[in-house]
Amino acid sequence: MARRRRPSSPTAWLVGLVGTIAIALIGYYGRIAVIENMAERQIARAQHAQQQIMEQQLARQQQFAQADAATQQLKREQMAKAAEDMRLSAERERRRSAAWDKFYQEPRGCNNWQSDQHMVECLSLKSHAKAEFERKWSAGDFGHPQG
């Protein structure tokens, strides 16, 4: 038969109870410390991930800004080139017009047509003169051809 334990003294019983409570509290606070440590690591990882996302977004925004600036610069350059081309074209046309005015001397009497036949003759002379002018202008006989 099993031997029966003798009841402990109240002091031993109190020491046992305090010891049990102390061990339970140490375990409880240990678990809390582990959970807090895990939570802090999770928070740190989340903050790190958020920081990386923000850096990536900033890098993308900078890339977009650079691309937009490059596009705007290209547009400005194209507009400047188009304006310069228009200016050069207008200058060529002005030189060509001045050369035509200097080249073509309207025949006497063609400034006031007397008949339809006279009008046809004057326009024909002007047309031939224009063709001759175009040939000479293309050949560069006036200093600066149109091309």
KOLBA-958318 format. One record per residue: residue number from 1; x, y, z of N, C-alpha, C in turn. Coordinates in Angstrom, 1 decimal. Layout:
! residues N
PT  num     n.x     n.y     n.z    ca.x    ca.y    ca.z     c.x     c.y     c.z
PT  NUM       X       Y       Z       X       Y       Z       X       Y       Z
...
***
This chain:
! residues 147
PT  num     n.x     n.y     n.z    ca.x    ca.y    ca.z     c.x     c.y     c.z
PT    1     0.8    -1.2     0.0     0.0     0.0     0.0     0.9     1.2     0.0
PT    2     0.3     2.2    -0.6     1.0     3.4    -0.7     1.0     4.2     0.5
PT    3     2.0     4.8     0.7     2.2     5.6     1.9     1.6     7.0     1.7
PT    4     1.0     7.4     2.7     0.3     8.7     2.7     1.2     9.8     3.1
PT    5     1.1    10.9     2.3     2.0    12.0     2.6     1.5    12.8     3.8
PT    6     2.4    13.2     4.4     2.1    14.0     5.6     1.8    15.4     5.2
PT    7     0.7    16.0     5.7     0.4    17.4     5.3     1.6    18.3     5.7
PT    8     1.8    19.3     4.7     2.9    20.2     4.9     2.5    21.3     5.9
PT    9     3.5    21.9     6.4     3.2    23.0     7.3     2.7    24.2     6.5
PT   10     2.1    25.1     7.2     1.6    26.3     6.5     2.7    27.1     5.9
PT   11     3.8    27.1     6.4     4.9    27.9     5.9     5.4    27.2     4.6
PT   12     5.5    25.9     4.6     5.9    25.2     3.4     4.9    25.3     2.3
PT   13     3.6    25.2     2.8     2.6    25.4     1.8     2.6    26.8     1.2
PT   14     2.8    27.8     2.0     2.9    29.2     1.5     4.1    29.4     0.6
PT   15     5.2    28.8     0.9     6.4    28.9     0.1     6.2    28.2    -1.2
PT   16     5.5    27.1    -1.2     5.1    26.4    -2.4     4.2    27.2    -3.3
PT   17     3.2    27.8    -2.7     2.3    28.7    -3.4     3.0    29.9    -4.0
PT   18     3.8    30.5    -3.2     4.6    31.7    -3.7     5.5    31.3    -4.9
PT   19     6.2    30.1    -4.7     7.0    29.6    -5.7     6.3    29.3    -7.0
PT   20     5.1    28.7    -6.9     4.3    28.4    -8.0     3.8    29.7    -8.7
PT   21     3.4    30.6    -8.0     3.0    31.9    -8.5     4.2    32.6    -9.2
PT   22     5.3    32.6    -8.6     6.5    33.2    -9.2     6.9    32.5   -10.5
PT   23     6.8    31.2   -10.5     7.2    30.5   -11.8     6.1    30.8   -12.8
PT   24     4.9    30.9   -12.5     3.8    31.3   -13.4     4.0    32.7   -13.9
PT   25     4.4    33.6   -13.1     4.6    35.0   -13.5     5.8    35.1   -14.4
PT   26     6.9    34.4   -14.0     8.1    34.4   -14.8     7.8    33.9   -16.2
PT   27     7.0    32.8   -16.3     6.6    32.2   -17.6     5.7    33.2   -18.4
PT   28     4.8    33.8   -17.7     3.9    34.8   -18.3     4.7    36.0   -18.9
PT   29     5.5    36.6   -18.0     6.3    37.7   -18.5     7.3    37.3   -19.6
PT   30     7.8    36.1   -19.5     8.7    35.6   -20.6     8.0    35.5   -21.9
PT   31     6.7    34.9   -21.8     5.9    34.8   -23.1     5.6    36.2   -23.6
PT   32     5.3    37.1   -22.7     5.0    38.5   -23.1     6.2    39.1   -23.8
PT   33     7.4    38.9   -23.2     8.6    39.4   -23.8     8.9    38.9   -25.2
PT   34     8.6    37.6   -25.3     8.8    36.9   -26.6     7.8    37.5   -27.6
PT   35     6.6    37.7   -27.2     5.5    38.2   -28.1     5.9    39.7   -28.5
PT   36     6.3    40.5   -27.5     6.7    41.8   -27.8     7.9    41.9   -28.8
PT   37     8.8    41.0   -28.6    10.0    40.9   -29.5     9.5    40.6   -30.9
PT   38     8.6    39.6   -31.0     8.1    39.3   -32.3     7.4    40.4   -32.9
PT   39     6.6    41.1   -32.2     5.8    42.3   -32.7     6.7    43.4   -33.1
PT   40     7.8    43.6   -32.3     8.7    44.7   -32.7     9.4    44.3   -34.0
PT   41     9.8    43.0   -34.2    10.4    42.6   -35.4     9.5    42.8   -36.6
PT   42     8.2    42.4   -36.4     7.2    42.6   -37.4     7.0    44.0   -37.8
PT   43     7.0    44.9   -36.8     6.8    46.3   -37.0     8.1    46.8   -37.8
PT   44     9.2    46.4   -37.4    10.5    46.8   -38.1    10.5    46.4   -39.5
PT   45    10.0    45.1   -39.8    10.0    44.6   -41.2     8.9    45.4   -42.0
PT   46     7.8    45.7   -41.3     6.8    46.5   -42.0     7.3    47.9   -42.4
PT   47     7.9    48.5   -41.4     8.5    49.8   -41.7     9.5    49.8   -42.8
PT   48    10.4    48.8   -42.8    11.4    48.6   -43.8    10.7    48.4   -45.2
PT   49     9.7    47.6   -45.2     9.0    47.4   -46.5     8.3    48.7   -47.0
PT   50     7.7    49.4   -46.0     7.1    50.7   -46.4     8.1    51.7   -46.9
PT   51     9.3    51.7   -46.2    10.4    52.6   -46.7    10.8    52.2   -48.1
PT   52    11.0    50.9   -48.4    11.4    50.5   -49.7    10.3    50.9   -50.8
PT   53     9.0    50.7   -50.4     8.0    51.1   -51.3     8.0    52.6   -51.6
PT   54     8.2    53.4   -50.6     8.3    54.8   -50.7     9.5    55.2   -51.6
PT   55    10.6    54.5   -51.4    11.8    54.8   -52.2    11.5    54.4   -53.7
PT   56    10.9    53.3   -53.9    10.5    52.9   -55.3     9.6    53.9   -55.9
PT   57     8.6    54.3   -55.2     7.7    55.3   -55.7     8.4    56.6   -56.0
PT   58     9.3    57.0   -55.2    10.0    58.3   -55.4    10.9    58.1   -56.7
PT   59    11.5    56.9   -56.8    12.4    56.7   -58.0    11.5    56.7   -59.2
PT   60    10.3    56.1   -59.2     9.4    56.1   -60.3     9.0    57.6   -60.7
PT   61     8.7    58.3   -59.6     8.3    59.7   -59.9     9.4    60.5   -60.5
PT   62    10.6    60.2   -60.0    11.8    60.9   -60.6    12.0    60.5   -62.1
PT   63    11.8    59.2   -62.4    11.9    58.8   -63.7    10.9    59.4   -64.6
PT   64     9.6    59.5   -64.1     8.5    60.1   -64.9     8.8    61.6   -65.1
PT   65     9.3    62.2   -64.0     9.7    63.7   -64.2    10.8    63.9   -65.2
PT   66    11.8    63.0   -65.2    12.9    63.1   -66.1    12.4    62.8   -67.5
PT   67    11.5    61.8   -67.7    11.0    61.5   -69.0    10.1    62.7   -69.5
PT   68     9.3    63.3   -68.6     8.5    64.4   -69.0     9.3    65.6   -69.3
PT   69    10.4    65.8   -68.6    11.3    66.9   -68.9    12.0    66.7   -70.3
PT   70    12.4    65.5   -70.5    13.0    65.2   -71.8    12.0    65.4   -73.0
PT   71    10.8    64.9   -72.7     9.7    65.1   -73.7     9.5    66.6   -74.0
PT   72     9.4    67.4   -72.9     9.2    68.8   -73.1    10.3    69.5   -73.8
PT   73    11.6    69.1   -73.5    12.7    69.6   -74.1    12.7    69.3   -75.6
PT   74    12.3    68.0   -75.9    12.3    67.6   -77.3    11.2    68.4   -78.1
PT   75    10.1    68.7   -77.4     9.0    69.5   -78.0     9.5    70.9   -78.3
PT   76    10.2    71.4   -77.3    10.8    72.8   -77.5    11.8    72.9   -78.6
PT   77    12.6    71.8   -78.7    13.6    71.8   -79.8    12.9    71.6   -81.1
PT   78    11.9    70.8   -81.2    11.1    70.6   -82.4    10.4    71.9   -82.8
PT   79     9.9    72.6   -81.8     9.2    73.9   -82.1    10.2    74.9   -82.6
PT   80    11.4    75.0   -82.0    12.4    75.9   -82.4    12.9    75.6   -83.8
PT   81    13.1    74.3   -84.1    13.5    73.9   -85.4    12.4    74.3   -86.4
PT   82    11.2    74.1   -86.1    10.1    74.4   -87.0    10.0    75.9   -87.2
PT   83    10.2    76.7   -86.2    10.2    78.1   -86.3    11.4    78.6   -87.2
PT   84    12.6    78.0   -87.0    13.7    78.3   -87.8    13.5    77.9   -89.2
PT   85    12.9    76.8   -89.4    12.6    76.3   -90.8    11.7    77.3   -91.5
PT   86    10.6    77.8   -90.7     9.7    78.7   -91.3    10.4    80.0   -91.6
PT   87    11.3    80.5   -90.7    12.0    81.7   -90.9    12.9    81.6   -92.2
PT   88    13.6    80.5   -92.3    14.4    80.3   -93.5    13.6    80.2   -94.7
PT   89    12.5    79.5   -94.6    11.6    79.4   -95.8    11.1    80.8   -96.2
PT   90    10.7    81.6   -95.2    10.2    82.9   -95.5    11.3    83.8   -96.1
PT   91    12.5    83.6   -95.6    13.6    84.4   -96.1    13.9    84.0   -97.6
PT   92    13.9    82.7   -97.8    14.1    82.2   -99.2    13.0    82.7  -100.1
PT   93    11.8    82.7   -99.6    10.7    83.2  -100.5    10.8    84.7  -100.7
PT   94    11.3    85.4   -99.7    11.5    86.9   -99.8    12.6    87.1  -100.9
PT   95    13.7    86.4  -100.8    14.8    86.5  -101.8    14.3    86.2  -103.2
PT   96    13.5    85.1  -103.2    13.0    84.7  -104.5    12.1    85.7  -105.1
PT   97    11.2    86.3  -104.3    10.3    87.3  -104.8    11.0    88.5  -105.2
PT   98    12.1    88.9  -104.5    12.9    90.1  -104.8    13.6    89.8  -106.1
PT   99    14.1    88.6  -106.3    14.8    88.2  -107.5    13.8    88.2  -108.7
PT  100    12.6    87.8  -108.5    11.6    87.8  -109.6    11.3    89.2  -110.0
PT  101    11.1    90.0  -108.9    10.7    91.4  -109.2    11.9    92.1  -110.0
PT  102    13.1    91.8  -109.7    14.2    92.4  -110.4    14.4    91.8  -111.8
PT  103    14.0    90.5  -111.9    14.2    89.7  -113.2    13.1    90.1  -114.2
PT  104    11.9    90.2  -113.8    10.8    90.4  -114.7    10.4    91.9  -114.9
PT  105    10.6    92.3  -116.1    10.1    93.7  -116.4     8.9    93.5  -117.3
PT  106     7.8    94.0  -116.9     6.6    93.8  -117.7     6.7    94.6  -119.0
PT  107     6.4    93.9  -120.1     6.5    94.6  -121.4     5.6    95.8  -121.5
PT  108     6.1    96.7  -122.3     5.3    98.0  -122.4     3.9    97.6  -123.0
PT  109     2.9    98.2  -122.4     1.5    98.0  -122.8     0.8    96.9  -122.1
PT  110     1.5    96.0  -121.4     0.9    94.9  -120.8     0.3    95.2  -119.4
PT  111     0.4    96.4  -119.0    -0.2    96.8  -117.7    -1.6    97.2  -117.9
PT  112    -2.0    97.4  -119.2    -3.4    97.8  -119.5    -3.8    97.0  -120.8
PT  113    -4.5    95.9  -120.7    -4.8    95.1  -121.9    -5.8    95.8  -122.7
PT  114    -5.6    95.7  -124.0    -6.4    96.3  -125.0    -7.5    95.4  -125.5
PT  115    -7.2    94.1  -125.5    -8.2    93.1  -125.9    -7.8    91.7  -125.3
PT  116    -8.7    90.8  -125.6    -8.4    89.4  -125.1    -7.2    88.9  -125.7
PT  117    -7.0    89.1  -126.9    -5.7    88.6  -127.6    -4.5    89.3  -127.0
PT  118    -4.6    90.5  -126.7    -3.5    91.2  -126.0    -3.2    90.7  -124.6
PT  119    -4.3    90.4  -123.9    -4.1    89.8  -122.6    -3.4    88.4  -122.7
PT  120    -3.8    87.6  -123.6    -3.2    86.3  -123.8    -1.8    86.4  -124.2
PT  121    -1.4    87.3  -125.0     0.0    87.6  -125.4     0.8    88.0  -124.1
PT  122     0.3    88.9  -123.3     1.0    89.4  -122.1     1.2    88.3  -121.1
PT  123     0.1    87.5  -120.9     0.2    86.4  -120.0     1.1    85.3  -120.5
PT  124     1.2    85.1  -121.7     2.1    84.1  -122.3     3.5    84.6  -122.1
PT  125     3.8    85.9  -122.4     5.2    86.4  -122.1     5.6    86.3  -120.7
PT  126     4.6    86.6  -119.8     4.9    86.4  -118.4     5.2    85.0  -118.0
PT  127     4.4    84.1  -118.5     4.5    82.6  -118.3     5.9    82.1  -118.7
PT  128     6.3    82.5  -119.9     7.6    82.2  -120.4     8.8    82.7  -119.6
PT  129     8.6    84.0  -119.2     9.6    84.7  -118.3     9.6    83.9  -117.0
PT  130     8.5    83.5  -116.4     8.4    82.8  -115.2     9.2    81.5  -115.3
PT  131     9.0    80.7  -116.4     9.6    79.5  -116.6    11.2    79.7  -116.7
PT  132    11.6    80.7  -117.4    13.0    81.0  -117.5    13.6    81.4  -116.2
PT  133    12.8    82.2  -115.4    13.3    82.5  -114.0    13.4    81.3  -113.2
PT  134    12.4    80.4  -113.2    12.5    79.2  -112.4    13.7    78.3  -112.8
PT  135    14.0    78.2  -114.1    15.2    77.5  -114.5    16.4    78.1  -113.9
PT  136    16.6    79.4  -114.1    17.7    80.1  -113.6    17.8    80.1  -112.1
PT  137    16.7    80.2  -111.4    16.7    80.2  -109.9    17.1    78.8  -109.4
PT  138    16.6    77.7  -110.1    17.0    76.4  -109.7    18.5    76.1  -109.9
PT  139    19.0    76.8  -111.0    20.4    76.6  -111.3    21.3    77.4  -110.4
PT  140    20.7    78.3  -109.6    21.5    79.2  -108.7    22.1    80.4  -109.4
PT  141    21.5    80.8  -110.5    22.0    82.0  -111.2    21.8    83.3  -110.4
PT  142    20.9    83.3  -109.4    20.6    84.5  -108.7    21.3    84.5  -107.3
PT  143    22.2    83.6  -107.1    23.0    83.6  -105.9    22.5    82.6  -104.9
PT  144    21.3    82.5  -104.6    20.8    81.5  -103.7    19.5    80.8  -104.2
PT  145    19.7    79.6  -104.7    18.5    78.9  -105.2    17.6    78.5  -104.0
PT  146    16.4    78.2  -104.4    15.4    77.9  -103.3    15.7    76.7  -102.5
PT  147    16.4    75.8  -102.9    16.6    74.5  -102.2    17.7    74.5  -101.3
***
